[in-house]
Amino acid sequence: MRAMQVIQYGQPLEMREVDAPSPAKGQILLDIHAVGMNFGDTLLIEGTYQEKPPLPFTLGMEICGTIAGLGEGVNHLEIGQRVAVFAGQGGLAEQGCFDARACVPIPDGMSNEHAAAFLIAYGTSHVALDYKAHLQKGERLLVLGASGGIGLTAVELGKLMGAEVIACARGEEKLAVAKAAGADHLINSETDDIREIVKSLGGADVVYDPIGGDQFKAAMRACNPEARLIPLGFASGEVPQIPANIILVKNLTIIGLYWGGYARFKPSVLTDSFTQLFTWYGQGRLKPHVSHTLPLARANEAVELLRSRKSTGKVVVVI
C-alpha cells in the first residue's frame, strides 16, 4: 500500500510502498478515507514534537475511515463501520491499524472530511473551555490564533456556550472567517494593540492561547481578576515565561492542557466531550471549516499550508 512517510527529520515527506498491516489484539484495521492535518504534524516532521516516533514513520494523527478488520478482543465495533481516530501517527496511508479504544463511531450525516477535521480541533477546544476553564455564559473569552485549526473551533464553541467572544488573528481575511464563526469583536494581531483593545472591551475572563510569545503577554495584562488562561501551544515559536507577581496580584489561574494526554490517564474526559460535540453537530450547531482539501500525493503541500499559516480552519488530505 502507499504511505507518505517521514524518512529524515526536517525533510519533505516521501511516498513509499509499504506492507499492508494486520490488526493486533485490541486493534482495528482501517481503510483510510481522510486525514485532518494539524500543526503538531509540522513539529513531528522536525523532530520537535513532545512525542518522537522512530524513523521512518507515517504522518497523520487525525483519521477517518471504514473498519476493514478486527483484532482479537474487539467486540464493540463492527466491520464496515465508519469511525474517527486520534492516533498520533499513521494516517497518511491507504490502510492503518489503530487502538480500538481510540475509535469513535461517526454520525451517519457527517462527511469523511468533516469527521477527519473534528476530533482534535473541537475536542481540544471543548475540553479547554468546558472541563478545564469552566467557561460561563456571559463571560468574555479572548481567542488568540482565532482563524487556525483549533482557534476557530474555540470561537464557535465559546459563542455556543454563551460567551462574548473576542477573536484575534492576522489580517482582515482571517478575521472575516472568525467573524463568520460567531466572534463578537475582532483584533488584527498584525496592527492592533491587543492589551488596549481587550481592556477597552472590559477585559478578558478566559484566554485561549495556541500562540504564546508576545500575544500571551499582552493577553495576560488585559485579564480581569480571577481570569483563567489556557496555553495550548506556541505557534509563535516562543514559550512565554509567566511572571508569578502578575498571577498573584490579579488572582489569575494558568491552566495547562495537553489534550492527547487524557487518552492515557483519563479517557472519560475525551469520550464525554465527544458525546456532547457529536450531539451538537447532529443538531446543526457546529459547522467544521475546511479551507483546503488535497490528495495523498500532495500531502507536502498540506503541511506547508500549516507551516506558512496560509490556511484557515482545517486542512484535510483525502486518500
C-alpha positions as CSV (number, residue, x, y, z in Angstrom):
1,M,0.0,0.0,0.0
2,R,1.0,3.7,-0.4
3,A,2.0,5.8,2.6
4,M,3.5,9.3,3.0
5,Q,6.4,8.9,5.5
6,V,8.9,10.9,7.4
7,I,12.2,9.4,6.4
8,Q,14.5,12.0,7.8
9,Y,13.7,14.8,10.2
10,G,13.5,18.2,8.6
11,Q,12.9,16.8,5.1
12,P,9.7,16.6,3.0
13,L,7.5,13.5,3.2
14,E,8.2,10.7,0.8
15,M,5.6,8.5,-0.9
16,R,6.6,4.8,-0.2
17,E,5.2,1.4,-0.9
18,V,4.9,-0.4,2.5
19,D,3.5,-3.7,3.6
20,A,-0.2,-3.7,4.4
21,P,-0.8,-4.1,8.1
22,S,-2.7,-6.7,10.1
23,P,-4.5,-5.8,13.4
24,A,-3.0,-7.0,16.6
25,K,-5.0,-7.7,19.8
26,G,-7.2,-4.8,20.7
27,Q,-6.7,-3.1,17.3
28,I,-8.9,-2.4,14.2
29,L,-7.8,-2.4,10.6
30,L,-9.0,0.8,8.9
31,D,-9.5,1.6,5.2
32,I,-8.5,5.3,5.5
33,H,-10.6,7.9,3.7
34,A,-9.4,11.3,5.0
35,V,-6.8,12.8,7.4
36,G,-7.1,16.1,9.2
37,M,-3.7,17.8,9.3
38,N,-2.5,19.6,12.4
39,F,0.2,22.0,13.5
40,G,1.6,19.1,15.5
41,D,2.4,17.3,12.3
42,T,4.8,20.0,11.3
43,L,6.6,19.5,14.6
44,L,6.7,15.8,14.1
45,I,8.5,16.3,10.8
46,E,11.1,18.5,12.5
47,G,11.5,16.1,15.4
48,T,10.4,18.7,17.9
49,Y,7.0,17.3,19.0
50,Q,6.5,16.1,22.6
51,E,6.4,12.6,21.2
52,K,9.1,11.4,18.8
53,P,8.3,8.2,16.8
54,P,11.3,6.1,15.5
55,L,12.1,6.7,11.8
56,P,10.6,6.0,9.3
57,F,7.0,6.7,10.3
58,T,3.8,7.6,8.6
59,L,2.5,11.1,9.4
60,G,-1.2,11.9,10.1
61,M,-2.7,11.9,13.6
62,E,-6.4,12.5,13.0
63,I,-8.1,10.0,10.8
64,C,-11.5,9.0,9.3
65,G,-12.1,5.6,7.7
66,T,-14.1,2.4,7.5
67,I,-13.3,-0.6,9.6
68,A,-11.9,-3.5,7.4
69,G,-10.8,-5.9,10.1
70,L,-11.0,-6.5,13.9
71,G,-8.2,-7.7,16.1
72,E,-8.7,-10.2,18.9
73,G,-10.8,-8.9,21.7
74,V,-12.5,-6.1,19.8
75,N,-16.3,-6.6,20.3
76,H,-17.7,-3.1,20.5
77,L,-17.0,-2.2,16.8
78,E,-18.1,-3.8,13.5
79,I,-16.5,-4.3,10.1
80,G,-18.0,-1.8,7.7
81,Q,-18.5,0.9,10.5
82,R,-17.1,4.4,9.9
83,V,-15.0,5.7,12.7
84,A,-12.8,8.7,13.5
85,V,-9.5,8.0,15.3
86,F,-7.0,10.1,17.2
87,A,-3.9,8.1,16.6
88,G,-0.8,10.3,16.9
89,Q,0.6,9.0,13.6
90,G,-0.3,6.5,10.7
91,G,-3.0,8.4,8.9
92,L,-1.4,9.3,5.5
93,A,-1.7,5.8,4.1
94,E,-4.3,3.7,2.4
95,Q,-4.7,1.5,5.5
96,G,-3.7,1.5,9.1
97,C,-4.1,-0.4,12.4
98,F,-5.2,1.6,15.4
99,D,-6.2,1.0,19.0
100,A,-9.9,0.2,19.1
101,R,-10.3,2.3,22.3
102,A,-9.3,5.4,20.4
103,C,-12.0,4.9,17.7
104,V,-15.2,7.0,17.8
105,P,-18.2,6.0,15.6
106,I,-19.2,8.8,13.2
107,P,-22.8,10.0,12.8
108,D,-24.4,8.9,9.5
109,G,-24.8,12.5,8.4
110,M,-21.2,13.5,8.9
111,S,-18.9,13.6,5.8
112,N,-15.5,11.9,5.8
113,E,-13.8,15.3,5.5
114,H,-15.7,16.8,8.5
115,A,-15.0,13.7,10.6
116,A,-11.3,14.0,9.9
117,A,-11.4,17.6,10.8
118,F,-13.4,17.2,14.0
119,L,-11.8,15.3,16.9
120,I,-8.6,17.3,17.7
121,A,-9.9,20.8,16.9
122,Y,-13.3,20.6,18.6
123,G,-12.1,18.1,21.2
124,T,-9.3,20.4,22.3
125,S,-11.4,23.5,22.5
126,H,-14.3,21.8,24.3
127,V,-12.1,20.2,27.0
128,A,-10.2,23.5,27.4
129,L,-13.3,25.7,27.7
130,D,-15.7,23.4,29.4
131,Y,-13.8,20.8,31.5
132,K,-10.7,22.9,32.3
133,A,-11.7,26.6,32.3
134,H,-15.4,26.2,33.2
135,L,-16.4,29.0,30.8
136,Q,-19.7,30.6,31.9
137,K,-22.5,32.2,30.0
138,G,-21.8,36.0,29.8
139,E,-18.1,35.8,30.4
140,R,-15.6,37.4,27.9
141,L,-13.4,34.9,26.0
142,L,-10.3,36.0,24.2
143,V,-9.2,33.6,21.5
144,L,-5.7,34.1,20.1
145,G,-4.9,32.5,16.7
146,A,-8.7,32.6,16.1
147,S,-8.7,31.5,12.4
148,G,-6.5,28.4,12.9
149,G,-7.5,24.8,13.3
150,I,-8.2,24.9,17.0
151,G,-8.7,28.6,17.4
152,L,-11.6,28.8,15.1
153,T,-13.4,26.0,17.0
154,A,-12.8,27.9,20.2
155,V,-14.6,30.9,18.7
156,E,-17.5,28.7,17.6
157,L,-17.8,26.8,20.9
158,G,-17.3,29.9,23.0
159,K,-20.2,31.6,21.3
160,L,-22.3,28.4,21.5
161,M,-21.6,28.2,25.3
162,G,-22.9,31.8,25.7
163,A,-19.6,33.8,26.0
164,E,-18.8,37.2,24.5
165,V,-16.0,36.2,22.1
166,I,-13.0,38.4,21.1
167,A,-11.1,36.9,18.2
168,C,-7.5,37.8,17.5
169,A,-6.0,36.8,14.1
170,R,-3.6,38.0,11.4
171,G,-5.2,40.1,8.7
172,E,-8.7,41.0,7.6
173,E,-9.3,37.8,5.6
174,K,-8.7,35.6,8.6
175,L,-10.7,37.8,10.9
176,A,-13.6,37.5,8.5
177,V,-13.5,33.8,8.9
178,A,-13.6,34.2,12.7
179,K,-16.5,36.6,12.5
180,A,-18.4,34.1,10.4
181,A,-17.8,31.6,13.2
182,G,-19.5,33.9,15.7
183,A,-16.9,36.3,17.0
184,D,-18.4,39.5,18.6
185,H,-15.2,41.6,18.4
186,L,-12.1,41.4,16.1
187,I,-8.5,42.2,16.8
188,N,-5.9,42.3,14.0
189,S,-2.7,40.9,15.6
190,E,-0.6,42.5,12.8
191,T,-1.6,46.1,13.5
192,D,-3.7,46.3,16.7
193,D,-2.8,46.7,20.4
194,I,-4.2,43.5,21.9
195,R,-3.9,44.7,25.5
196,E,-5.5,48.1,25.0
197,I,-8.4,46.8,22.9
198,V,-9.3,43.9,25.2
199,K,-9.2,46.3,28.2
200,S,-11.4,48.8,26.4
201,L,-14.0,46.0,25.9
202,G,-14.0,45.2,29.6
203,G,-11.1,42.8,30.0
204,A,-10.8,39.0,29.4
205,D,-12.3,36.4,31.8
206,V,-10.8,33.4,29.8
207,V,-7.9,33.4,27.4
208,Y,-7.4,30.6,24.9
209,D,-3.9,30.7,23.5
210,P,-2.2,28.4,21.0
211,I,0.2,31.2,20.0
212,G,2.4,32.1,23.0
213,G,5.1,34.8,22.8
214,D,4.2,38.5,22.9
215,Q,0.4,37.8,22.4
216,F,0.3,35.8,25.6
217,K,2.0,38.6,27.5
218,A,-0.4,41.2,26.1
219,A,-3.5,39.0,26.9
220,M,-2.3,38.3,30.4
221,R,-2.1,42.0,31.1
222,A,-5.6,42.5,29.8
223,C,-7.2,39.9,32.1
224,N,-9.8,40.6,34.7
225,P,-9.3,39.5,38.3
226,E,-9.7,35.7,38.6
227,A,-9.3,35.2,34.9
228,R,-8.2,31.8,33.6
229,L,-5.5,31.5,30.9
230,I,-5.1,28.3,28.9
231,P,-1.8,27.9,27.0
232,L,-2.3,25.2,24.4
233,G,0.8,25.6,22.2
234,F,3.4,28.0,21.0
235,A,2.9,28.7,17.3
236,S,4.9,31.9,17.6
237,G,8.0,29.9,18.4
238,E,8.3,31.5,21.9
239,V,7.3,29.8,25.1
240,P,6.3,32.7,27.4
241,Q,7.9,32.9,30.9
242,I,4.9,33.7,33.1
243,P,5.6,36.3,35.8
244,A,4.3,35.0,39.1
245,N,3.8,38.5,40.5
246,I,1.1,39.3,37.9
247,I,-0.6,35.9,38.6
248,L,-0.6,36.8,42.4
249,V,-1.8,40.4,42.1
250,K,-4.7,39.6,39.7
251,N,-5.6,36.2,41.3
252,L,-5.1,34.6,37.9
253,T,-5.2,30.9,37.1
254,I,-2.9,29.4,34.5
255,I,-4.4,26.1,33.1
256,G,-2.1,23.7,31.3
257,L,-3.8,21.4,28.7
258,Y,-2.2,18.6,26.6
259,W,-5.4,17.2,25.2
260,G,-4.0,13.9,23.9
261,G,-2.6,13.0,27.3
262,Y,-6.1,12.3,28.6
263,A,-6.3,9.3,26.3
264,R,-3.8,7.6,28.5
265,F,-4.7,8.7,32.1
266,K,-8.4,9.8,32.0
267,P,-10.0,8.8,28.7
268,S,-13.5,9.5,30.0
269,V,-12.8,13.2,29.7
270,L,-12.5,12.8,25.9
271,T,-15.4,10.3,25.4
272,D,-17.7,12.6,27.4
273,S,-16.6,15.5,25.4
274,F,-17.1,13.7,22.0
275,T,-20.7,12.7,23.1
276,Q,-21.6,16.4,23.6
277,L,-19.8,17.5,20.4
278,F,-21.4,14.9,18.2
279,T,-24.8,15.8,19.7
280,W,-24.2,19.5,18.8
281,Y,-23.0,18.5,15.3
282,G,-26.2,16.4,14.7
283,Q,-28.3,19.4,15.7
284,G,-26.5,21.5,13.1
285,R,-24.9,23.8,15.8
286,L,-21.3,23.0,14.8
287,K,-20.0,23.6,11.2
288,P,-16.4,22.5,10.7
289,H,-14.4,24.8,8.4
290,V,-12.1,23.1,5.9
291,S,-10.2,25.6,3.8
292,H,-8.2,23.1,1.7
293,T,-8.7,19.5,0.6
294,L,-5.8,17.8,-1.1
295,P,-5.0,14.2,-2.3
296,L,-2.4,12.0,-0.7
297,A,0.3,12.7,-3.2
298,R,0.1,16.4,-2.3
299,A,0.5,15.9,1.4
300,N,3.6,18.1,1.5
301,E,1.6,21.0,0.2
302,A,-0.9,20.4,3.1
303,V,2.0,20.6,5.6
304,E,3.3,23.8,4.0
305,L,-0.1,25.4,4.2
306,L,0.0,24.9,8.0
307,R,3.7,25.9,8.3
308,S,3.1,29.1,6.4
309,R,-0.2,29.8,8.1
310,K,-2.0,30.2,4.8
311,S,-4.9,28.1,5.7
312,T,-8.0,28.8,7.9
313,G,-9.7,26.2,10.0
314,K,-8.6,22.7,8.9
315,V,-6.6,21.2,6.0
316,V,-7.7,17.7,5.0
317,V,-5.9,15.1,2.9
318,V,-8.2,12.7,1.1
319,I,-6.9,9.2,0.5
